[in-house]
Amino acid sequence: MVASLYGVQEECKVIWVYMEQEGGTLENVSLELLHKGREMADQMKWQLAGLLLGSGVADLAEKAFAYGVDEVWLADHPLLDCFTIDAYARVVFQAIMDGKPSVFLLPATPNSRDLAGRLAVRLRTGLNADCTDLHMNPEGELMVSEVSGFGGGVLALIEMRRHRPQMATVRPGVFSQGEAEANRKGKLIRVTVGLTEDMIQTRIVKRVIGKEVDLTRVPVLIAGGRGVEGDFKMLKELADLLDGEIGATRPPVDEGYIERERQIGQTGMVCSPKVAICCAISGAFHFVVGIEKAGIVIAINSDPEAPLFEYSDYCIIGDVHQIIPALITALQEAQEISYA
Amino acid sequence: MRELHTVVCVKVVPKPEAVRVDPSTHLLDRSNARAEINPPDMNALEMALALKDQYGGRVYIVSMGPPYFEPYLRVGVAMGADHIYLLSDRAFAGADTLATTYTLAQGIRKIGPFDLIFCGEESSDGATGQVPSGLAEWLDIAQLTLLTEVDVDLACNIARGRRRLKGGYEILEVQLPSVVSVKTACNEPRFMDYHIKSWAFDEGRVTLWDAADLQADPECIGLAGSPTTVSELAEAPLRERMRQFLQGTPEETARQLVNLLKEKLLT
C-alpha cells in the first residue's frame, strides 16, 4: 500500500477543523464541526485546532476560541480573499504538513468538498465523505466515521489505521452547534503564506452570493412531495403562519416547482425542525433521512400504505388539498396563539 | 479550428430501492438490484455531448467496474458517445476514493490527449462526490465543479463555467485541460438515438483494460490501494416514531393539529 506523506508515527495528537468562512463570517457548519471536534478531543484529552483561511479574517479567531478551539492556525492573505482551489489547496496542504494532525475535519460544502478531494490525494490519505456521525475509538486512537449509502438504507463504519490525517467531511445540520464561552482564550498561530498570483490559475470572472434560507435550522418545515401537484403556494401560506419554511422531495424539484436548495434528504438538506409536516410524500428512504432529526413528524397522505406513516408520529390519511386549507383556516381562527 | 476531446467518467449503480444488507453476512445484497448509469453521470454525459454538437471532436466514456457494466454503458454510445473504455480487473475491487481516482486517472491518461474530463456531481450509491477533485489532483490539471453551464474557447484554450454556490453562483475560467463536475439535474439527458442504437451494441465499441494495460501500480489499486477500511456494515436504524393516526373530517383533523402544534411549538 502506498504510504501517506506522514503516518501514525509522525502524527500530532490533535484534531483539526477546517473553519470555512464566507465574507468574514464563519459558516454555521464550521461551528457544528467545532462542537463535535471538541467532544472528540475531550474524550481523547487532545487539543482542538481550527484552520482559518481568508483575507482580513483574524478577528474570527476570537469566535473560534469561544467555541472551544485551543489553537487557531490563521492564513491571512489578500490572495485568499475569495476561494480558489489552487490557492486554498496549496495553503491548507502546507499547514497540514506543518501541523501533522491525526484528524482533519471539513464541512461538506461545495468549496470544502473540492478542497478535501484534492488534499486527500495530495496527502495520499483516505477521505470519508458526508459522514453521518464521527467518534473516536480510544483503542488505537482511531476515528470511526459513520457513512450512509444507497439512499441512506445502509450504514458503514469506516476506520483508517495507517494513513494520516484521518479526513472526513460532514454536511451542514448533521451536528449541533455548541454554546459560546465569551472569555475562553486560545493560541493564535500565523501560517506563513507564500502565495503569488501565478500560482492561481482559476480566474473568477464574476461572483454573486445571494442570501440563502438555512433549512437546517428552521423551527417548522412544511415539505411537499409529488402528490402536492406543484401547489407550493398553499404550503407556503401554511409555513408563513407557523414561522416555518417549505421544502420538497426530489420530484417537485426536478419538475421545477421549487428551488433545488429546498430539497430535503440524502442529496439535499438534513433538517432538525421541532415539527415537520410532510404533505403527500410517500416516504422513500433517501427523503426520510432528511427529517430523521425532526422533533415530531406529521404525515398527510391519501394512500394508507404510504411508507412515510411508518416514520411519522402523527398520521393523517387524507387529501392534502383538503387538509392543508382546513389547517390554514383553523390556524387563522386561533390567532391568539403565539408561535415560538 | 481544432476539435474538442472529452472523457466522461461514468459509474453503473444499482437502483437504490433494490439494495439491502444481508442480516446474516452483513454484506450488501445486490441480488434484487437492477442497475443503471448513475443518474448524475447522465447530466455529465449530456453536457459533453452538447459540446460535441457544437465543436466536434470525440466523447469517450471511461468506467471502472466489472464486465457486466458493459451493456449499461452502451446506452452512452447510443446517445452519441464515440467509444467506451471499461477498466475492469479483479484487482480494482474494493477501491475507495483514493484508489478509484488513481485508476480512473491511469485510464484517462492511456486514452490520450483530452480537453475536458466530465464527472457527475456524485454517485447515487456511494455519494461521496469526491471523485472530480481527486481526479484533477492525480492528473495535475484544473477543476471546475458543480457547473450548470460550460463553454470553451478553443482559440484561447480556456474553459468557462457557471458554478452553483450557496445562494448564488460564480463564473470561473481555467486553462484546458480541466476536470468538470456537473450539477445534478441541470440538463435533460437526451434519449438514445435509434439510428445508432444498432451499432452502439456492435462489438468494437468497447475496449476493456485491466491493471496491466493501465500499467497501474499494484500498491495503488483496489483494496490494496485503499487507506480506509469498512469495519462494520449495517442497515441504517431509523428513529422509532409514534405512528398515531388522527381521524375525522378535514376540519376535525385540522383542529387536532392546531392543538398539537400549539403544544409542540410553545415548549
HADDOCK unambig.tbl for C-alpha pairs under 7 A between the chains (distance, minus, plus):
assign (segid A and resid 1 and name CA) (segid B and resid 219 and name CA) 4.55 0.50 0.50
assign (segid A and resid 1 and name CA) (segid B and resid 220 and name CA) 6.42 0.50 0.50
assign (segid A and resid 1 and name CA) (segid B and resid 224 and name CA) 5.51 0.50 0.50
assign (segid A and resid 1 and name CA) (segid B and resid 225 and name CA) 5.33 0.50 0.50
assign (segid A and resid 2 and name CA) (segid B and resid 219 and name CA) 5.76 0.50 0.50
assign (segid A and resid 2 and name CA) (segid B and resid 220 and name CA) 6.24 0.50 0.50
assign (segid A and resid 2 and name CA) (segid B and resid 225 and name CA) 6.58 0.50 0.50
assign (segid A and resid 110 and name CA) (segid B and resid 165 and name CA) 6.93 0.50 0.50
assign (segid A and resid 113 and name CA) (segid B and resid 130 and name CA) 6.82 0.50 0.50
assign (segid A and resid 114 and name CA) (segid B and resid 133 and name CA) 5.61 0.50 0.50
assign (segid A and resid 117 and name CA) (segid B and resid 130 and name CA) 5.04 0.50 0.50
assign (segid A and resid 117 and name CA) (segid B and resid 133 and name CA) 5.10 0.50 0.50
assign (segid A and resid 117 and name CA) (segid B and resid 134 and name CA) 4.78 0.50 0.50
assign (segid A and resid 118 and name CA) (segid B and resid 133 and name CA) 5.27 0.50 0.50
assign (segid A and resid 118 and name CA) (segid B and resid 134 and name CA) 4.96 0.50 0.50
assign (segid A and resid 118 and name CA) (segid B and resid 137 and name CA) 5.50 0.50 0.50
assign (segid A and resid 121 and name CA) (segid B and resid 98 and name CA) 6.29 0.50 0.50
assign (segid A and resid 121 and name CA) (segid B and resid 134 and name CA) 5.81 0.50 0.50
assign (segid A and resid 121 and name CA) (segid B and resid 137 and name CA) 6.52 0.50 0.50
assign (segid A and resid 121 and name CA) (segid B and resid 138 and name CA) 6.96 0.50 0.50
assign (segid A and resid 122 and name CA) (segid B and resid 137 and name CA) 6.91 0.50 0.50
assign (segid A and resid 125 and name CA) (segid B and resid 227 and name CA) 6.29 0.50 0.50
assign (segid A and resid 126 and name CA) (segid B and resid 98 and name CA) 6.38 0.50 0.50
assign (segid A and resid 126 and name CA) (segid B and resid 227 and name CA) 5.17 0.50 0.50
assign (segid A and resid 126 and name CA) (segid B and resid 228 and name CA) 5.67 0.50 0.50
assign (segid A and resid 129 and name CA) (segid B and resid 128 and name CA) 5.03 0.50 0.50
assign (segid A and resid 130 and name CA) (segid B and resid 128 and name CA) 6.47 0.50 0.50
assign (segid A and resid 149 and name CA) (segid B and resid 125 and name CA) 5.53 0.50 0.50
assign (segid A and resid 149 and name CA) (segid B and resid 126 and name CA) 5.23 0.50 0.50
assign (segid A and resid 149 and name CA) (segid B and resid 127 and name CA) 6.75 0.50 0.50
assign (segid A and resid 150 and name CA) (segid B and resid 16 and name CA) 5.39 0.50 0.50
assign (segid A and resid 150 and name CA) (segid B and resid 19 and name CA) 6.88 0.50 0.50
assign (segid A and resid 150 and name CA) (segid B and resid 124 and name CA) 6.58 0.50 0.50
assign (segid A and resid 150 and name CA) (segid B and resid 125 and name CA) 4.29 0.50 0.50
assign (segid A and resid 150 and name CA) (segid B and resid 126 and name CA) 6.54 0.50 0.50
assign (segid A and resid 151 and name CA) (segid B and resid 16 and name CA) 6.01 0.50 0.50
assign (segid A and resid 151 and name CA) (segid B and resid 125 and name CA) 6.69 0.50 0.50
assign (segid A and resid 152 and name CA) (segid B and resid 236 and name CA) 6.97 0.50 0.50
assign (segid A and resid 153 and name CA) (segid B and resid 235 and name CA) 5.88 0.50 0.50
assign (segid A and resid 153 and name CA) (segid B and resid 236 and name CA) 5.39 0.50 0.50
assign (segid A and resid 154 and name CA) (segid B and resid 21 and name CA) 6.86 0.50 0.50
assign (segid A and resid 154 and name CA) (segid B and resid 234 and name CA) 5.86 0.50 0.50
assign (segid A and resid 154 and name CA) (segid B and resid 235 and name CA) 4.53 0.50 0.50
assign (segid A and resid 154 and name CA) (segid B and resid 236 and name CA) 5.10 0.50 0.50
assign (segid A and resid 155 and name CA) (segid B and resid 233 and name CA) 5.73 0.50 0.50
assign (segid A and resid 155 and name CA) (segid B and resid 234 and name CA) 5.13 0.50 0.50
assign (segid A and resid 155 and name CA) (segid B and resid 235 and name CA) 5.73 0.50 0.50
assign (segid A and resid 155 and name CA) (segid B and resid 236 and name CA) 5.12 0.50 0.50
assign (segid A and resid 156 and name CA) (segid B and resid 230 and name CA) 6.42 0.50 0.50
assign (segid A and resid 156 and name CA) (segid B and resid 232 and name CA) 5.64 0.50 0.50
assign (segid A and resid 156 and name CA) (segid B and resid 233 and name CA) 4.45 0.50 0.50
assign (segid A and resid 156 and name CA) (segid B and resid 234 and name CA) 6.35 0.50 0.50
assign (segid A and resid 157 and name CA) (segid B and resid 230 and name CA) 5.72 0.50 0.50
assign (segid A and resid 157 and name CA) (segid B and resid 231 and name CA) 5.56 0.50 0.50
assign (segid A and resid 157 and name CA) (segid B and resid 232 and name CA) 5.07 0.50 0.50
assign (segid A and resid 157 and name CA) (segid B and resid 233 and name CA) 6.44 0.50 0.50
assign (segid A and resid 158 and name CA) (segid B and resid 228 and name CA) 6.49 0.50 0.50
assign (segid A and resid 158 and name CA) (segid B and resid 229 and name CA) 5.54 0.50 0.50
assign (segid A and resid 158 and name CA) (segid B and resid 230 and name CA) 4.43 0.50 0.50
assign (segid A and resid 158 and name CA) (segid B and resid 231 and name CA) 5.62 0.50 0.50
assign (segid A and resid 159 and name CA) (segid B and resid 228 and name CA) 5.75 0.50 0.50
assign (segid A and resid 159 and name CA) (segid B and resid 229 and name CA) 5.47 0.50 0.50
assign (segid A and resid 159 and name CA) (segid B and resid 230 and name CA) 6.49 0.50 0.50
assign (segid A and resid 159 and name CA) (segid B and resid 231 and name CA) 6.68 0.50 0.50
assign (segid A and resid 160 and name CA) (segid B and resid 227 and name CA) 5.96 0.50 0.50
assign (segid A and resid 160 and name CA) (segid B and resid 228 and name CA) 4.63 0.50 0.50
assign (segid A and resid 160 and name CA) (segid B and resid 229 and name CA) 6.09 0.50 0.50
assign (segid A and resid 163 and name CA) (segid B and resid 227 and name CA) 6.20 0.50 0.50
assign (segid A and resid 201 and name CA) (segid B and resid 174 and name CA) 6.19 0.50 0.50
assign (segid A and resid 202 and name CA) (segid B and resid 172 and name CA) 6.61 0.50 0.50
assign (segid A and resid 202 and name CA) (segid B and resid 173 and name CA) 5.79 0.50 0.50
assign (segid A and resid 202 and name CA) (segid B and resid 174 and name CA) 5.06 0.50 0.50
assign (segid A and resid 203 and name CA) (segid B and resid 172 and name CA) 5.58 0.50 0.50
assign (segid A and resid 203 and name CA) (segid B and resid 173 and name CA) 4.97 0.50 0.50
assign (segid A and resid 203 and name CA) (segid B and resid 174 and name CA) 6.40 0.50 0.50
assign (segid A and resid 204 and name CA) (segid B and resid 171 and name CA) 6.06 0.50 0.50
assign (segid A and resid 204 and name CA) (segid B and resid 172 and name CA) 4.72 0.50 0.50
assign (segid A and resid 204 and name CA) (segid B and resid 173 and name CA) 6.52 0.50 0.50
assign (segid A and resid 205 and name CA) (segid B and resid 171 and name CA) 5.26 0.50 0.50
assign (segid A and resid 205 and name CA) (segid B and resid 172 and name CA) 5.60 0.50 0.50
assign (segid A and resid 205 and name CA) (segid B and resid 173 and name CA) 6.91 0.50 0.50
assign (segid A and resid 206 and name CA) (segid B and resid 170 and name CA) 5.42 0.50 0.50
assign (segid A and resid 206 and name CA) (segid B and resid 171 and name CA) 5.03 0.50 0.50
assign (segid A and resid 207 and name CA) (segid B and resid 169 and name CA) 6.09 0.50 0.50
assign (segid A and resid 207 and name CA) (segid B and resid 170 and name CA) 4.18 0.50 0.50
assign (segid A and resid 207 and name CA) (segid B and resid 171 and name CA) 6.40 0.50 0.50
assign (segid A and resid 208 and name CA) (segid B and resid 168 and name CA) 5.21 0.50 0.50
assign (segid A and resid 208 and name CA) (segid B and resid 169 and name CA) 5.37 0.50 0.50
assign (segid A and resid 208 and name CA) (segid B and resid 170 and name CA) 6.01 0.50 0.50
assign (segid A and resid 209 and name CA) (segid B and resid 167 and name CA) 5.76 0.50 0.50
assign (segid A and resid 209 and name CA) (segid B and resid 168 and name CA) 4.46 0.50 0.50
assign (segid A and resid 209 and name CA) (segid B and resid 169 and name CA) 6.46 0.50 0.50
assign (segid A and resid 210 and name CA) (segid B and resid 167 and name CA) 4.45 0.50 0.50
assign (segid A and resid 210 and name CA) (segid B and resid 168 and name CA) 4.98 0.50 0.50
assign (segid A and resid 211 and name CA) (segid B and resid 167 and name CA) 5.33 0.50 0.50
assign (segid A and resid 212 and name CA) (segid B and resid 166 and name CA) 6.68 0.50 0.50
assign (segid A and resid 212 and name CA) (segid B and resid 167 and name CA) 4.60 0.50 0.50
assign (segid A and resid 254 and name CA) (segid B and resid 185 and name CA) 6.82 0.50 0.50
assign (segid A and resid 274 and name CA) (segid B and resid 265 and name CA) 6.99 0.50 0.50
assign (segid A and resid 292 and name CA) (segid B and resid 239 and name CA) 6.88 0.50 0.50
assign (segid A and resid 309 and name CA) (segid B and resid 243 and name CA) 6.45 0.50 0.50
assign (segid A and resid 310 and name CA) (segid B and resid 243 and name CA) 6.34 0.50 0.50
assign (segid A and resid 311 and name CA) (segid B and resid 240 and name CA) 6.98 0.50 0.50
assign (segid A and resid 311 and name CA) (segid B and resid 241 and name CA) 5.63 0.50 0.50
assign (segid A and resid 312 and name CA) (segid B and resid 241 and name CA) 5.40 0.50 0.50
assign (segid A and resid 312 and name CA) (segid B and resid 242 and name CA) 6.59 0.50 0.50
assign (segid A and resid 312 and name CA) (segid B and resid 243 and name CA) 5.39 0.50 0.50
assign (segid A and resid 313 and name CA) (segid B and resid 241 and name CA) 4.94 0.50 0.50
assign (segid A and resid 313 and name CA) (segid B and resid 242 and name CA) 4.25 0.50 0.50
assign (segid A and resid 313 and name CA) (segid B and resid 243 and name CA) 4.58 0.50 0.50
assign (segid A and resid 313 and name CA) (segid B and resid 244 and name CA) 5.84 0.50 0.50
assign (segid A and resid 314 and name CA) (segid B and resid 242 and name CA) 6.94 0.50 0.50
assign (segid A and resid 314 and name CA) (segid B and resid 243 and name CA) 5.61 0.50 0.50
assign (segid A and resid 314 and name CA) (segid B and resid 244 and name CA) 4.85 0.50 0.50
assign (segid A and resid 314 and name CA) (segid B and resid 245 and name CA) 5.75 0.50 0.50
assign (segid A and resid 314 and name CA) (segid B and resid 246 and name CA) 6.74 0.50 0.50
assign (segid A and resid 315 and name CA) (segid B and resid 243 and name CA) 6.25 0.50 0.50
assign (segid A and resid 315 and name CA) (segid B and resid 244 and name CA) 5.88 0.50 0.50
assign (segid A and resid 315 and name CA) (segid B and resid 245 and name CA) 4.56 0.50 0.50
assign (segid A and resid 315 and name CA) (segid B and resid 246 and name CA) 6.06 0.50 0.50
assign (segid A and resid 316 and name CA) (segid B and resid 245 and name CA) 5.87 0.50 0.50
assign (segid A and resid 316 and name CA) (segid B and resid 246 and name CA) 5.45 0.50 0.50
assign (segid A and resid 322 and name CA) (segid B and resid 250 and name CA) 6.27 0.50 0.50
assign (segid A and resid 323 and name CA) (segid B and resid 250 and name CA) 4.94 0.50 0.50
assign (segid A and resid 323 and name CA) (segid B and resid 254 and name CA) 6.65 0.50 0.50
assign (segid A and resid 326 and name CA) (segid B and resid 250 and name CA) 6.13 0.50 0.50
assign (segid A and resid 326 and name CA) (segid B and resid 251 and name CA) 5.50 0.50 0.50
assign (segid A and resid 326 and name CA) (segid B and resid 254 and name CA) 5.79 0.50 0.50
assign (segid A and resid 327 and name CA) (segid B and resid 254 and name CA) 4.49 0.50 0.50
assign (segid A and resid 330 and name CA) (segid B and resid 254 and name CA) 6.31 0.50 0.50
assign (segid A and resid 330 and name CA) (segid B and resid 255 and name CA) 6.25 0.50 0.50
assign (segid A and resid 330 and name CA) (segid B and resid 258 and name CA) 6.94 0.50 0.50
assign (segid A and resid 331 and name CA) (segid B and resid 258 and name CA) 6.32 0.50 0.50
assign (segid A and resid 339 and name CA) (segid B and resid 265 and name CA) 6.05 0.50 0.50
assign (segid A and resid 339 and name CA) (segid B and resid 266 and name CA) 6.21 0.50 0.50
assign (segid A and resid 340 and name CA) (segid B and resid 265 and name CA) 5.59 0.50 0.50
assign (segid A and resid 340 and name CA) (segid B and resid 266 and name CA) 5.33 0.50 0.50
